[in-house]
Amino acid sequence: MSDLKGICVPICTPFDKSGDKVDEGALTAHVDSLLDAGVHIILSCGGTGEFAYLTEAERRRIHTLVGKQIQGKARYVVQSSAISTRDTIENAKVAENLGAEAIMVLPPYFEGPTMDGVMWHYEHVAKAIKTPIVIYNIPQHTNRDVTPDLFARLLKIENIQYIKDSTGNFTRIQQLVATGGKVFNGGDTLMFPALMSGCTGVIWGGANATPREAVQLHDLVAAGKLAEAAALWKRILPAQLFFWTHDYNSAVKTATNLLGGKVGICRKPALPLTDAEVAELRQALGALGRPLASAA
């Protein structure tokens, strides 16, 4: 299996107008839009996919639909985290059977273990499957930080080689790259410098709204056209700053809808943006120079 690299989009999960039901038609259309834009990897039921608000049956249905639709047109990663090691392994095996090319796993969260327990968790998940694991580090939500030192230890496990780091800390990103592991940046405001710093790629929730610009940014950096990449990033950045400083999933979904997508609202208790916030977001998106639709 070739290495994962490039732009990975953790897809939004579209709901109907009530937010009670997954809108499978809208999900299919959104996946198509990402494939048409040329994204390299699609990840189902990540944080941007509101996995915490989905039932396990809903998650598995989404994983199945997305995996069947991709059909080799992009790489496919499945977010398989659970609080217990037992449930994480069960989720990971389901994902593996669905053809996932990698499985993303958080450290155990809520009443989390010691860091030795975190290590034990990853060791036992890795032993239970053959599919590569992407460690998902977002300590602001899990209260468990996969530090560069811990990542270096985890890299000794055969099928652990990737990490998504969503700390939003560029120093941390460079420290992780220095371990020799394959690093995906998850902090939206750092995508351009992260791509220049040796990251394998980025896992970019905000790219639900701007997949073509995200792919173009990656391609310009890869080609060494850094002045062009910097000019493009200047247009992309205002929206990323908005996402990072507001209710993230509501902001990304609103931006996606404003730019012509149809991913609906977030499931409660995540609330829609206020009118004032939508106006601020419209201004930020204006830097892209693209026409804007209704936020609904």
Secondary structure, 3 states (H helix, E strand, C coil): CCCCCEEEEECCCCECCCCCCECHHHHHHHHHHHHHHCCCEEEECCCCCCHHHCCHHHHHHHHHHHHHHHCCCCEEEEECCCCCHHHHHHHHHHHHHCCCCEEEECCCCCCCCCHHHHHHHHHHHHHHCCCCEEEEECHHHHCCCCCHHHHHHHCCCCCEEEEEECCCCHHHHHHHHHCCCEEEECCHHHHHHHHHCCCCEEECHHHHCCHHHHHHHHHHHHCCCHHHHHHHHHHHHHHHHHHHHCCHHHHHHHHHHHCCCCCCCCCCCCCCCCHHHHHHHHHHHHHHCCCCCCCC
